[in-house]
Amino acid sequence: MSWYGRKFQRFRELPKGLMILHITCKVIFGVGLGALLAVYLKGANWQIIGWALIIASLVLSIPSSYAILKK
């Protein structure tokens, strides 16, 4: 088993409460980072930046989605 495999296995073995807390912390971090970017980049065109982030997240999620959905 690779290093990543061991880490994912340990993540899967977490109690349900800790797993939810871990994911919630990641979401809160993302919201906080977005708020900071909104404050510091006032002159930026947020519509273009928003669409670029959405497209980047979709492209980056392709490998994991493929691995989850394949047989």
Residue pairs with C-beta under 8 A, 6 or more apart in sequence:
1 9
11 19
11 22
14 22
38 46
41 49
